[in-house]
């Protein structure tokens, strides 16, 4: 089960961040085709305090089980406030 962590603001976009297990991160990365979903990894490229987007073509062979190098994974959902408000009217 995943936990809702927080809302991330990146440029003009807002993202809802959800914690993932390494297995969930790998499976979503391999199957995701949506630009509104990002698999993110903390610790990638020695950036211990920041999250980096994983890209299937480049990162499919990442050792997801190496929790020392890659201690945390998240799924970021793009939050579109304008579209969300329209949906509430339906």
PyMOL Python script that loads the backbone (N, CA, C, O; Angstrom):
from pymol import cmd

cmd.read_pdbstr("""\
ATOM      1  N   UNK A   1       0.848  -1.184   0.000  1.00  0.00           N
ATOM      2  CA  UNK A   1       0.000   0.000   0.000  1.00  0.00           C
ATOM      3  C   UNK A   1       0.889   1.240   0.000  1.00  0.00           C
ATOM      4  O   UNK A   1       1.947   1.252   0.629  1.00  0.00           O
ATOM      5  N   UNK A   2       0.464   2.262  -0.693  1.00  0.00           N
ATOM      6  CA  UNK A   2       1.263   3.473  -0.807  1.00  0.00           C
ATOM      7  C   UNK A   2       0.685   4.565   0.078  1.00  0.00           C
ATOM      8  O   UNK A   2      -0.473   4.500   0.488  1.00  0.00           O
ATOM      9  N   UNK A   3       1.505   5.570   0.368  1.00  0.00           N
ATOM     10  CA  UNK A   3       1.096   6.697   1.186  1.00  0.00           C
ATOM     11  C   UNK A   3       1.184   7.964   0.361  1.00  0.00           C
ATOM     12  O   UNK A   3       2.141   8.169  -0.387  1.00  0.00           O
ATOM     13  N   UNK A   4       0.170   8.820   0.504  1.00  0.00           N
ATOM     14  CA  UNK A   4       0.214  10.133  -0.128  1.00  0.00           C
ATOM     15  C   UNK A   4       1.199  10.979   0.654  1.00  0.00           C
ATOM     16  O   UNK A   4       1.031  11.169   1.858  1.00  0.00           O
ATOM     17  N   UNK A   5       2.214  11.485  -0.003  1.00  0.00           N
ATOM     18  CA  UNK A   5       3.248  12.236   0.689  1.00  0.00           C
ATOM     19  C   UNK A   5       2.977  13.740   0.685  1.00  0.00           C
ATOM     20  O   UNK A   5       2.913  14.363   1.744  1.00  0.00           O
ATOM     21  N   UNK A   6       2.820  14.310  -0.484  1.00  0.00           N
ATOM     22  CA  UNK A   6       2.696  15.755  -0.544  1.00  0.00           C
ATOM     23  C   UNK A   6       2.464  16.203  -1.984  1.00  0.00           C
ATOM     24  O   UNK A   6       2.461  15.399  -2.916  1.00  0.00           O
ATOM     25  N   UNK A   7       2.273  17.502  -2.132  1.00  0.00           N
ATOM     26  CA  UNK A   7       2.171  18.103  -3.452  1.00  0.00           C
ATOM     27  C   UNK A   7       3.509  18.759  -3.758  1.00  0.00           C
ATOM     28  O   UNK A   7       4.052  19.498  -2.937  1.00  0.00           O
ATOM     29  N   UNK A   8       4.032  18.483  -4.942  1.00  0.00           N
ATOM     30  CA  UNK A   8       5.309  19.027  -5.380  1.00  0.00           C
ATOM     31  C   UNK A   8       5.036  20.072  -6.447  1.00  0.00           C
ATOM     32  O   UNK A   8       4.258  19.827  -7.369  1.00  0.00           O
ATOM     33  N   UNK A   9       5.663  21.223  -6.334  1.00  0.00           N
ATOM     34  CA  UNK A   9       5.538  22.253  -7.357  1.00  0.00           C
ATOM     35  C   UNK A   9       6.822  22.270  -8.167  1.00  0.00           C
ATOM     36  O   UNK A   9       7.912  22.470  -7.630  1.00  0.00           O
ATOM     37  N   UNK A  10       6.674  22.059  -9.467  1.00  0.00           N
ATOM     38  CA  UNK A  10       7.819  22.001 -10.379  1.00  0.00           C
ATOM     39  C   UNK A  10       7.480  22.889 -11.564  1.00  0.00           C
ATOM     40  O   UNK A  10       6.666  22.512 -12.407  1.00  0.00           O
ATOM     41  N   UNK A  11       8.097  24.071 -11.641  1.00  0.00           N
ATOM     42  CA  UNK A  11       7.753  25.014 -12.705  1.00  0.00           C
ATOM     43  C   UNK A  11       6.306  25.464 -12.548  1.00  0.00           C
ATOM     44  O   UNK A  11       5.902  25.895 -11.468  1.00  0.00           O
ATOM     45  N   UNK A  12       5.523  25.366 -13.627  1.00  0.00           N
ATOM     46  CA  UNK A  12       4.117  25.750 -13.590  1.00  0.00           C
ATOM     47  C   UNK A  12       3.203  24.593 -13.218  1.00  0.00           C
ATOM     48  O   UNK A  12       1.986  24.769 -13.159  1.00  0.00           O
ATOM     49  N   UNK A  13       3.752  23.436 -12.970  1.00  0.00           N
ATOM     50  CA  UNK A  13       2.946  22.249 -12.693  1.00  0.00           C
ATOM     51  C   UNK A  13       2.944  21.914 -11.215  1.00  0.00           C
ATOM     52  O   UNK A  13       3.882  22.218 -10.478  1.00  0.00           O
ATOM     53  N   UNK A  14       1.853  21.273 -10.808  1.00  0.00           N
ATOM     54  CA  UNK A  14       1.767  20.720  -9.464  1.00  0.00           C
ATOM     55  C   UNK A  14       1.616  19.215  -9.598  1.00  0.00           C
ATOM     56  O   UNK A  14       0.871  18.728 -10.448  1.00  0.00           O
ATOM     57  N   UNK A  15       2.320  18.491  -8.761  1.00  0.00           N
ATOM     58  CA  UNK A  15       2.334  17.042  -8.805  1.00  0.00           C
ATOM     59  C   UNK A  15       1.974  16.495  -7.437  1.00  0.00           C
ATOM     60  O   UNK A  15       2.435  17.020  -6.424  1.00  0.00           O
ATOM     61  N   UNK A  16       1.165  15.459  -7.388  1.00  0.00           N
ATOM     62  CA  UNK A  16       0.888  14.742  -6.155  1.00  0.00           C
ATOM     63  C   UNK A  16       1.890  13.595  -6.086  1.00  0.00           C
ATOM     64  O   UNK A  16       1.981  12.790  -7.012  1.00  0.00           O
ATOM     65  N   UNK A  17       2.629  13.521  -5.003  1.00  0.00           N
ATOM     66  CA  UNK A  17       3.678  12.512  -4.851  1.00  0.00           C
ATOM     67  C   UNK A  17       3.184  11.385  -3.955  1.00  0.00           C
ATOM     68  O   UNK A  17       2.641  11.626  -2.876  1.00  0.00           O
ATOM     69  N   UNK A  18       3.380  10.146  -4.416  1.00  0.00           N
ATOM     70  CA  UNK A  18       2.980   8.951  -3.682  1.00  0.00           C
ATOM     71  C   UNK A  18       4.206   8.041  -3.561  1.00  0.00           C
ATOM     72  O   UNK A  18       4.896   7.788  -4.549  1.00  0.00           O
ATOM     73  N   UNK A  19       4.470   7.555  -2.352  1.00  0.00           N
ATOM     74  CA  UNK A  19       5.600   6.650  -2.141  1.00  0.00           C
ATOM     75  C   UNK A  19       5.369   5.316  -2.829  1.00  0.00           C
ATOM     76  O   UNK A  19       4.247   4.812  -2.883  1.00  0.00           O
ATOM     77  N   UNK A  20       6.462   4.747  -3.358  1.00  0.00           N
ATOM     78  CA  UNK A  20       6.404   3.455  -4.038  1.00  0.00           C
ATOM     79  C   UNK A  20       7.458   2.518  -3.468  1.00  0.00           C
ATOM     80  O   UNK A  20       8.505   2.958  -2.993  1.00  0.00           O
ATOM     81  N   UNK A  21       7.172   1.231  -3.519  1.00  0.00           N
ATOM     82  CA  UNK A  21       8.202   0.236  -3.238  1.00  0.00           C
ATOM     83  C   UNK A  21       9.081   0.131  -4.490  1.00  0.00           C
ATOM     84  O   UNK A  21       8.666   0.558  -5.567  1.00  0.00           O
ATOM     85  N   UNK A  22      10.279  -0.427  -4.363  1.00  0.00           N
ATOM     86  CA  UNK A  22      11.123  -0.612  -5.551  1.00  0.00           C
ATOM     87  C   UNK A  22      10.431  -1.446  -6.637  1.00  0.00           C
ATOM     88  O   UNK A  22      10.570  -1.152  -7.824  1.00  0.00           O
ATOM     89  N   UNK A  23       9.696  -2.474  -6.240  1.00  0.00           N
ATOM     90  CA  UNK A  23       8.988  -3.311  -7.226  1.00  0.00           C
ATOM     91  C   UNK A  23       7.922  -2.510  -7.949  1.00  0.00           C
ATOM     92  O   UNK A  23       7.795  -2.605  -9.170  1.00  0.00           O
ATOM     93  N   UNK A  24       7.155  -1.722  -7.210  1.00  0.00           N
ATOM     94  CA  UNK A  24       6.128  -0.883  -7.841  1.00  0.00           C
ATOM     95  C   UNK A  24       6.766   0.114  -8.803  1.00  0.00           C
ATOM     96  O   UNK A  24       6.266   0.323  -9.908  1.00  0.00           O
ATOM     97  N   UNK A  25       7.868   0.729  -8.384  1.00  0.00           N
ATOM     98  CA  UNK A  25       8.543   1.711  -9.236  1.00  0.00           C
ATOM     99  C   UNK A  25       8.995   1.078 -10.540  1.00  0.00           C
ATOM    100  O   UNK A  25       8.803   1.662 -11.607  1.00  0.00           O
ATOM    101  N   UNK A  26       9.594  -0.109 -10.474  1.00  0.00           N
ATOM    102  CA  UNK A  26      10.071  -0.797 -11.682  1.00  0.00           C
ATOM    103  C   UNK A  26       8.910  -1.123 -12.614  1.00  0.00           C
ATOM    104  O   UNK A  26       8.986  -0.860 -13.814  1.00  0.00           O
ATOM    105  N   UNK A  27       7.843  -1.690 -12.073  1.00  0.00           N
ATOM    106  CA  UNK A  27       6.701  -2.093 -12.904  1.00  0.00           C
ATOM    107  C   UNK A  27       6.013  -0.898 -13.558  1.00  0.00           C
ATOM    108  O   UNK A  27       5.645  -0.959 -14.731  1.00  0.00           O
ATOM    109  N   UNK A  28       5.842   0.172 -12.814  1.00  0.00           N
ATOM    110  CA  UNK A  28       5.209   1.368 -13.387  1.00  0.00           C
ATOM    111  C   UNK A  28       6.107   1.991 -14.443  1.00  0.00           C
ATOM    112  O   UNK A  28       5.627   2.409 -15.496  1.00  0.00           O
ATOM    113  N   UNK A  29       7.405   2.057 -14.174  1.00  0.00           N
ATOM    114  CA  UNK A  29       8.350   2.623 -15.149  1.00  0.00           C
ATOM    115  C   UNK A  29       8.281   1.867 -16.475  1.00  0.00           C
ATOM    116  O   UNK A  29       8.299   2.485 -17.540  1.00  0.00           O
ATOM    117  N   UNK A  30       8.204   0.553 -16.421  1.00  0.00           N
ATOM    118  CA  UNK A  30       8.194  -0.256 -17.642  1.00  0.00           C
ATOM    119  C   UNK A  30       6.889  -0.154 -18.423  1.00  0.00           C
ATOM    120  O   UNK A  30       6.871  -0.394 -19.631  1.00  0.00           O
ATOM    121  N   UNK A  31       5.778   0.205 -17.737  1.00  0.00           N
ATOM    122  CA  UNK A  31       4.472   0.211 -18.394  1.00  0.00           C
ATOM    123  C   UNK A  31       3.886   1.605 -18.638  1.00  0.00           C
ATOM    124  O   UNK A  31       2.905   1.741 -19.369  1.00  0.00           O
ATOM    125  N   UNK A  32       4.463   2.617 -18.045  1.00  0.00           N
ATOM    126  CA  UNK A  32       3.898   3.959 -18.125  1.00  0.00           C
ATOM    127  C   UNK A  32       4.072   4.572 -19.515  1.00  0.00           C
ATOM    128  O   UNK A  32       5.172   4.576 -20.069  1.00  0.00           O
ATOM    129  N   UNK A  33       2.990   5.082 -20.064  1.00  0.00           N
ATOM    130  CA  UNK A  33       3.047   5.805 -21.334  1.00  0.00           C
ATOM    131  C   UNK A  33       2.497   7.228 -21.194  1.00  0.00           C
ATOM    132  O   UNK A  33       2.429   7.962 -22.180  1.00  0.00           O
ATOM    133  N   UNK A  34       2.112   7.615 -19.998  1.00  0.00           N
ATOM    134  CA  UNK A  34       1.491   8.917 -19.779  1.00  0.00           C
ATOM    135  C   UNK A  34       2.510   9.974 -19.353  1.00  0.00           C
ATOM    136  O   UNK A  34       3.336   9.723 -18.476  1.00  0.00           O
ATOM    137  N   UNK A  35       2.453  11.149 -19.971  1.00  0.00           N
ATOM    138  CA  UNK A  35       3.332  12.240 -19.526  1.00  0.00           C
ATOM    139  C   UNK A  35       2.868  12.839 -18.199  1.00  0.00           C
ATOM    140  O   UNK A  35       3.569  13.662 -17.610  1.00  0.00           O
ATOM    141  N   UNK A  36       1.685  12.427 -17.728  1.00  0.00           N
ATOM    142  CA  UNK A  36       1.162  12.939 -16.467  1.00  0.00           C
ATOM    143  C   UNK A  36       1.555  12.086 -15.272  1.00  0.00           C
ATOM    144  O   UNK A  36       1.160  12.386 -14.145  1.00  0.00           O
ATOM    145  N   UNK A  37       2.326  11.028 -15.498  1.00  0.00           N
ATOM    146  CA  UNK A  37       2.834  10.167 -14.436  1.00  0.00           C
ATOM    147  C   UNK A  37       4.350  10.086 -14.560  1.00  0.00           C
ATOM    148  O   UNK A  37       4.876   9.777 -15.629  1.00  0.00           O
ATOM    149  N   UNK A  38       5.039  10.360 -13.477  1.00  0.00           N
ATOM    150  CA  UNK A  38       6.494  10.280 -13.473  1.00  0.00           C
ATOM    151  C   UNK A  38       6.941   9.360 -12.346  1.00  0.00           C
ATOM    152  O   UNK A  38       6.454   9.476 -11.221  1.00  0.00           O
ATOM    153  N   UNK A  39       7.862   8.448 -12.636  1.00  0.00           N
ATOM    154  CA  UNK A  39       8.504   7.653 -11.601  1.00  0.00           C
ATOM    155  C   UNK A  39       9.772   8.403 -11.215  1.00  0.00           C
ATOM    156  O   UNK A  39      10.628   8.688 -12.053  1.00  0.00           O
ATOM    157  N   UNK A  40       9.873   8.719  -9.922  1.00  0.00           N
ATOM    158  CA  UNK A  40      10.976   9.528  -9.427  1.00  0.00           C
ATOM    159  C   UNK A  40      11.811   8.722  -8.435  1.00  0.00           C
ATOM    160  O   UNK A  40      11.298   7.843  -7.742  1.00  0.00           O
ATOM    161  N   UNK A  41      13.103   9.035  -8.377  1.00  0.00           N
ATOM    162  CA  UNK A  41      14.029   8.313  -7.503  1.00  0.00           C
ATOM    163  C   UNK A  41      14.881   9.320  -6.732  1.00  0.00           C
ATOM    164  O   UNK A  41      15.439  10.249  -7.316  1.00  0.00           O
ATOM    165  N   UNK A  42      14.975   9.128  -5.420  1.00  0.00           N
ATOM    166  CA  UNK A  42      15.880   9.946  -4.617  1.00  0.00           C
ATOM    167  C   UNK A  42      17.223   9.219  -4.548  1.00  0.00           C
ATOM    168  O   UNK A  42      17.270   8.001  -4.374  1.00  0.00           O
ATOM    169  N   UNK A  43      18.304   9.972  -4.684  1.00  0.00           N
ATOM    170  CA  UNK A  43      19.639   9.395  -4.621  1.00  0.00           C
ATOM    171  C   UNK A  43      20.270   9.132  -5.972  1.00  0.00           C
ATOM    172  O   UNK A  43      21.454   8.803  -6.048  1.00  0.00           O
ATOM    173  N   UNK A  44      19.496   9.272  -7.043  1.00  0.00           N
ATOM    174  CA  UNK A  44      20.005   9.029  -8.396  1.00  0.00           C
ATOM    175  C   UNK A  44      21.040  10.103  -8.733  1.00  0.00           C
ATOM    176  O   UNK A  44      20.837  11.274  -8.413  1.00  0.00           O
ATOM    177  N   UNK A  45      22.128   9.724  -9.366  1.00  0.00           N
ATOM    178  CA  UNK A  45      23.212  10.643  -9.738  1.00  0.00           C
ATOM    179  C   UNK A  45      23.792  11.359  -8.521  1.00  0.00           C
ATOM    180  O   UNK A  45      24.187  12.521  -8.605  1.00  0.00           O
ATOM    181  N   UNK A  46      23.839  10.649  -7.379  1.00  0.00           N
ATOM    182  CA  UNK A  46      24.421  11.183  -6.146  1.00  0.00           C
ATOM    183  C   UNK A  46      23.711  12.423  -5.620  1.00  0.00           C
ATOM    184  O   UNK A  46      24.306  13.197  -4.870  1.00  0.00           O
ATOM    185  N   UNK A  47      22.466  12.628  -5.993  1.00  0.00           N
ATOM    186  CA  UNK A  47      21.688  13.738  -5.451  1.00  0.00           C
ATOM    187  C   UNK A  47      20.814  13.180  -4.336  1.00  0.00           C
ATOM    188  O   UNK A  47      19.646  12.857  -4.550  1.00  0.00           O
ATOM    189  N   UNK A  48      21.395  13.072  -3.139  1.00  0.00           N
ATOM    190  CA  UNK A  48      20.748  12.387  -2.029  1.00  0.00           C
ATOM    191  C   UNK A  48      19.480  13.062  -1.527  1.00  0.00           C
ATOM    192  O   UNK A  48      18.608  12.391  -0.977  1.00  0.00           O
ATOM    193  N   UNK A  49      19.358  14.365  -1.704  1.00  0.00           N
ATOM    194  CA  UNK A  49      18.213  15.066  -1.152  1.00  0.00           C
ATOM    195  C   UNK A  49      17.188  15.476  -2.216  1.00  0.00           C
ATOM    196  O   UNK A  49      16.186  16.111  -1.888  1.00  0.00           O
ATOM    197  N   UNK A  50      17.420  15.128  -3.461  1.00  0.00           N
ATOM    198  CA  UNK A  50      16.511  15.516  -4.537  1.00  0.00           C
ATOM    199  C   UNK A  50      16.010  14.288  -5.283  1.00  0.00           C
ATOM    200  O   UNK A  50      16.648  13.235  -5.293  1.00  0.00           O
ATOM    201  N   UNK A  51      14.844  14.456  -5.909  1.00  0.00           N
ATOM    202  CA  UNK A  51      14.281  13.392  -6.738  1.00  0.00           C
ATOM    203  C   UNK A  51      14.606  13.658  -8.199  1.00  0.00           C
ATOM    204  O   UNK A  51      14.597  14.800  -8.658  1.00  0.00           O
ATOM    205  N   UNK A  52      14.892  12.578  -8.922  1.00  0.00           N
ATOM    206  CA  UNK A  52      15.205  12.635 -10.345  1.00  0.00           C
ATOM    207  C   UNK A  52      14.217  11.740 -11.083  1.00  0.00           C
ATOM    208  O   UNK A  52      13.915  10.635 -10.633  1.00  0.00           O
ATOM    209  N   UNK A  53      13.716  12.222 -12.220  1.00  0.00           N
ATOM    210  CA  UNK A  53      12.799  11.421 -13.034  1.00  0.00           C
ATOM    211  C   UNK A  53      13.543  10.244 -13.660  1.00  0.00           C
ATOM    212  O   UNK A  53      14.634  10.401 -14.207  1.00  0.00           O
ATOM    213  N   UNK A  54      12.934   9.071 -13.570  1.00  0.00           N
ATOM    214  CA  UNK A  54      13.477   7.900 -14.254  1.00  0.00           C
ATOM    215  C   UNK A  54      12.827   7.787 -15.625  1.00  0.00           C
ATOM    216  O   UNK A  54      11.633   8.044 -15.776  1.00  0.00           O
ATOM    217  N   UNK A  55      13.613   7.402 -16.621  1.00  0.00           N
ATOM    218  CA  UNK A  55      13.146   7.256 -17.998  1.00  0.00           C
ATOM    219  C   UNK A  55      13.364   5.806 -18.401  1.00  0.00           C
ATOM    220  O   UNK A  55      14.472   5.286 -18.270  1.00  0.00           O
ATOM    221  N   UNK A  56      12.327   5.155 -18.888  1.00  0.00           N
ATOM    222  CA  UNK A  56      12.374   3.720 -19.169  1.00  0.00           C
ATOM    223  C   UNK A  56      13.553   3.347 -20.066  1.00  0.00           C
ATOM    224  O   UNK A  56      14.277   2.400 -19.759  1.00  0.00           O
ATOM    225  N   UNK A  57      13.760   4.061 -21.153  1.00  0.00           N
ATOM    226  CA  UNK A  57      14.810   3.710 -22.103  1.00  0.00           C
ATOM    227  C   UNK A  57      16.195   3.762 -21.470  1.00  0.00           C
ATOM    228  O   UNK A  57      17.093   3.025 -21.878  1.00  0.00           O
ATOM    229  N   UNK A  58      16.372   4.622 -20.481  1.00  0.00           N
ATOM    230  CA  UNK A  58      17.685   4.798 -19.861  1.00  0.00           C
ATOM    231  C   UNK A  58      17.830   4.046 -18.543  1.00  0.00           C
ATOM    232  O   UNK A  58      18.940   3.665 -18.170  1.00  0.00           O
ATOM    233  N   UNK A  59      16.726   3.827 -17.832  1.00  0.00           N
ATOM    234  CA  UNK A  59      16.806   3.348 -16.455  1.00  0.00           C
ATOM    235  C   UNK A  59      16.170   1.990 -16.208  1.00  0.00           C
ATOM    236  O   UNK A  59      16.046   1.577 -15.055  1.00  0.00           O
ATOM    237  N   UNK A  60      15.765   1.287 -17.253  1.00  0.00           N
ATOM    238  CA  UNK A  60      15.088   0.006 -17.051  1.00  0.00           C
ATOM    239  C   UNK A  60      15.983  -1.042 -16.386  1.00  0.00           C
ATOM    240  O   UNK A  60      15.472  -1.992 -15.793  1.00  0.00           O
ATOM    241  N   UNK A  61      17.290  -0.891 -16.472  1.00  0.00           N
ATOM    242  CA  UNK A  61      18.211  -1.847 -15.851  1.00  0.00           C
ATOM    243  C   UNK A  61      18.748  -1.369 -14.499  1.00  0.00           C
ATOM    244  O   UNK A  61      19.673  -1.968 -13.950  1.00  0.00           O
ATOM    245  N   UNK A  62      18.174  -0.304 -13.972  1.00  0.00           N
ATOM    246  CA  UNK A  62      18.567   0.210 -12.664  1.00  0.00           C
ATOM    247  C   UNK A  62      18.361  -0.873 -11.606  1.00  0.00           C
ATOM    248  O   UNK A  62      17.388  -1.623 -11.672  1.00  0.00           O
ATOM    249  N   UNK A  63      19.258  -0.960 -10.644  1.00  0.00           N
ATOM    250  CA  UNK A  63      19.121  -1.930  -9.564  1.00  0.00           C
ATOM    251  C   UNK A  63      18.159  -1.360  -8.517  1.00  0.00           C
ATOM    252  O   UNK A  63      18.579  -0.746  -7.536  1.00  0.00           O
ATOM    253  N   UNK A  64      16.871  -1.575  -8.747  1.00  0.00           N
ATOM    254  CA  UNK A  64      15.829  -1.026  -7.883  1.00  0.00           C
ATOM    255  C   UNK A  64      15.922  -1.556  -6.459  1.00  0.00           C
ATOM    256  O   UNK A  64      15.414  -0.924  -5.534  1.00  0.00           O
ATOM    257  N   UNK A  65      16.555  -2.693  -6.270  1.00  0.00           N
ATOM    258  CA  UNK A  65      16.662  -3.288  -4.941  1.00  0.00           C
ATOM    259  C   UNK A  65      17.861  -2.777  -4.147  1.00  0.00           C
ATOM    260  O   UNK A  65      18.049  -3.176  -2.998  1.00  0.00           O
ATOM    261  N   UNK A  66      18.674  -1.905  -4.738  1.00  0.00           N
ATOM    262  CA  UNK A  66      19.816  -1.310  -4.044  1.00  0.00           C
ATOM    263  C   UNK A  66      19.328  -0.098  -3.247  1.00  0.00           C
ATOM    264  O   UNK A  66      19.395   1.039  -3.715  1.00  0.00           O
ATOM    265  N   UNK A  67      18.836  -0.364  -2.038  1.00  0.00           N
ATOM    266  CA  UNK A  67      18.250   0.696  -1.224  1.00  0.00           C
ATOM    267  C   UNK A  67      19.282   1.637  -0.618  1.00  0.00           C
ATOM    268  O   UNK A  67      18.925   2.688  -0.087  1.00  0.00           O
ATOM    269  N   UNK A  68      20.558   1.269  -0.694  1.00  0.00           N
ATOM    270  CA  UNK A  68      21.606   2.176  -0.231  1.00  0.00           C
ATOM    271  C   UNK A  68      21.792   3.294  -1.260  1.00  0.00           C
ATOM    272  O   UNK A  68      21.857   4.469  -0.898  1.00  0.00           O
ATOM    273  N   UNK A  69      21.878   2.930  -2.527  1.00  0.00           N
ATOM    274  CA  UNK A  69      22.059   3.918  -3.596  1.00  0.00           C
ATOM    275  C   UNK A  69      20.766   4.630  -3.959  1.00  0.00           C
ATOM    276  O   UNK A  69      20.772   5.815  -4.291  1.00  0.00           O
ATOM    277  N   UNK A  70      19.648   3.894  -3.894  1.00  0.00           N
ATOM    278  CA  UNK A  70      18.349   4.429  -4.304  1.00  0.00           C
ATOM    279  C   UNK A  70      17.344   4.192  -3.170  1.00  0.00           C
ATOM    280  O   UNK A  70      16.550   3.253  -3.230  1.00  0.00           O
ATOM    281  N   UNK A  71      17.382   5.047  -2.133  1.00  0.00           N
ATOM    282  CA  UNK A  71      16.605   4.777  -0.922  1.00  0.00           C
ATOM    283  C   UNK A  71      15.109   5.056  -1.012  1.00  0.00           C
ATOM    284  O   UNK A  71      14.349   4.624  -0.146  1.00  0.00           O
ATOM    285  N   UNK A  72      14.678   5.768  -2.044  1.00  0.00           N
ATOM    286  CA  UNK A  72      13.260   6.138  -2.066  1.00  0.00           C
ATOM    287  C   UNK A  72      12.777   6.341  -3.502  1.00  0.00           C
ATOM    288  O   UNK A  72      13.462   6.934  -4.335  1.00  0.00           O
ATOM    289  N   UNK A  73      11.573   5.826  -3.760  1.00  0.00           N
ATOM    290  CA  UNK A  73      10.912   6.005  -5.057  1.00  0.00           C
ATOM    291  C   UNK A  73       9.552   6.639  -4.835  1.00  0.00           C
ATOM    292  O   UNK A  73       8.897   6.395  -3.822  1.00  0.00           O
ATOM    293  N   UNK A  74       9.136   7.453  -5.790  1.00  0.00           N
ATOM    294  CA  UNK A  74       7.809   8.068  -5.747  1.00  0.00           C
ATOM    295  C   UNK A  74       7.187   8.051  -7.132  1.00  0.00           C
ATOM    296  O   UNK A  74       7.881   8.023  -8.149  1.00  0.00           O
ATOM    297  N   UNK A  75       5.865   8.070  -7.144  1.00  0.00           N
ATOM    298  CA  UNK A  75       5.107   8.278  -8.370  1.00  0.00           C
ATOM    299  C   UNK A  75       4.514   9.666  -8.266  1.00  0.00           C
ATOM    300  O   UNK A  75       3.824   9.985  -7.297  1.00  0.00           O
ATOM    301  N   UNK A  76       4.785  10.496  -9.271  1.00  0.00           N
ATOM    302  CA  UNK A  76       4.230  11.846  -9.297  1.00  0.00           C
ATOM    303  C   UNK A  76       3.107  11.884 -10.323  1.00  0.00           C
ATOM    304  O   UNK A  76       3.296  11.524 -11.486  1.00  0.00           O
ATOM    305  N   UNK A  77       1.914  12.333  -9.867  1.00  0.00           N
ATOM    306  CA  UNK A  77       0.749  12.529 -10.723  1.00  0.00           C
ATOM    307  C   UNK A  77       0.610  14.014 -10.978  1.00  0.00           C
ATOM    308  O   UNK A  77       0.597  14.806 -10.036  1.00  0.00           O
ATOM    309  N   UNK A  78       0.504  14.410 -12.263  1.00  0.00           N
ATOM    310  CA  UNK A  78       0.299  15.830 -12.565  1.00  0.00           C
ATOM    311  C   UNK A  78      -1.091  16.231 -12.098  1.00  0.00           C
ATOM    312  O   UNK A  78      -2.084  15.592 -12.445  1.00  0.00           O
ATOM    313  N   UNK A  79      -1.150  17.289 -11.311  1.00  0.00           N
ATOM    314  CA  UNK A  79      -2.410  17.801 -10.788  1.00  0.00           C
ATOM    315  C   UNK A  79      -2.788  19.027 -11.591  1.00  0.00           C
ATOM    316  O   UNK A  79      -2.079  20.033 -11.567  1.00  0.00           O
ATOM    317  N   UNK A  80      -3.899  18.950 -12.302  1.00  0.00           N
ATOM    318  CA  UNK A  80      -4.389  20.059 -13.122  1.00  0.00           C
ATOM    319  C   UNK A  80      -5.601  20.649 -12.414  1.00  0.00           C
ATOM    320  O   UNK A  80      -6.713  20.142 -12.554  1.00  0.00           O
ATOM    321  N   UNK A  81      -5.389  21.716 -11.657  1.00  0.00           N
ATOM    322  CA  UNK A  81      -6.452  22.289 -10.838  1.00  0.00           C
ATOM    323  C   UNK A  81      -7.640  22.746 -11.676  1.00  0.00           C
ATOM    324  O   UNK A  81      -8.789  22.594 -11.260  1.00  0.00           O
ATOM    325  N   UNK A  82      -7.373  23.302 -12.848  1.00  0.00           N
ATOM    326  CA  UNK A  82      -8.457  23.795 -13.694  1.00  0.00           C
ATOM    327  C   UNK A  82      -9.358  22.647 -14.145  1.00  0.00           C
ATOM    328  O   UNK A  82     -10.582  22.750 -14.061  1.00  0.00           O
ATOM    329  N   UNK A  83      -8.771  21.575 -14.615  1.00  0.00           N
ATOM    330  CA  UNK A  83      -9.540  20.435 -15.084  1.00  0.00           C
ATOM    331  C   UNK A  83     -10.240  19.738 -13.899  1.00  0.00           C
ATOM    332  O   UNK A  83     -11.361  19.249 -14.039  1.00  0.00           O
ATOM    333  N   UNK A  84      -9.583  19.699 -12.755  1.00  0.00           N
ATOM    334  CA  UNK A  84     -10.155  19.096 -11.573  1.00  0.00           C
ATOM    335  C   UNK A  84     -11.432  19.816 -11.152  1.00  0.00           C
ATOM    336  O   UNK A  84     -12.422  19.186 -10.782  1.00  0.00           O
ATOM    337  N   UNK A  85     -11.392  21.151 -11.214  1.00  0.00           N
ATOM    338  CA  UNK A  85     -12.582  21.936 -10.841  1.00  0.00           C
ATOM    339  C   UNK A  85     -13.728  21.690 -11.804  1.00  0.00           C
ATOM    340  O   UNK A  85     -14.884  21.646 -11.383  1.00  0.00           O
ATOM    341  N   UNK A  86     -13.435  21.529 -13.088  1.00  0.00           N
ATOM    342  CA  UNK A  86     -14.478  21.232 -14.065  1.00  0.00           C
ATOM    343  C   UNK A  86     -15.115  19.883 -13.780  1.00  0.00           C
ATOM    344  O   UNK A  86     -16.326  19.725 -13.928  1.00  0.00           O
ATOM    345  N   UNK A  87     -14.314  18.914 -13.374  1.00  0.00           N
ATOM    346  CA  UNK A  87     -14.827  17.587 -13.063  1.00  0.00           C
ATOM    347  C   UNK A  87     -15.780  17.604 -11.891  1.00  0.00           C
ATOM    348  O   UNK A  87     -16.702  16.791 -11.824  1.00  0.00           O
ATOM    349  N   UNK A  88     -15.562  18.536 -10.954  1.00  0.00           N
ATOM    350  CA  UNK A  88     -16.451  18.618  -9.790  1.00  0.00           C
ATOM    351  C   UNK A  88     -17.857  19.058 -10.177  1.00  0.00           C
ATOM    352  O   UNK A  88     -18.811  18.802  -9.443  1.00  0.00           O
ATOM    353  N   UNK A  89     -17.991  19.720 -11.330  1.00  0.00           N
ATOM    354  CA  UNK A  89     -19.306  20.223 -11.769  1.00  0.00           C
ATOM    355  C   UNK A  89     -20.154  19.127 -12.409  1.00  0.00           C
ATOM    356  O   UNK A  89     -21.368  19.284 -12.532  1.00  0.00           O
ATOM    357  N   UNK A  90     -19.532  18.020 -12.820  1.00  0.00           N
ATOM    358  CA  UNK A  90     -20.284  16.971 -13.513  1.00  0.00           C
ATOM    359  C   UNK A  90     -21.212  16.228 -12.601  1.00  0.00           C
ATOM    360  O   UNK A  90     -21.911  15.315 -13.041  1.00  0.00           O
TER     361      UNK A  90
END
""", "prot")
cmd.dss("prot")
cmd.show_as("cartoon", "prot")
cmd.util.cbc("prot")
cmd.orient("prot")
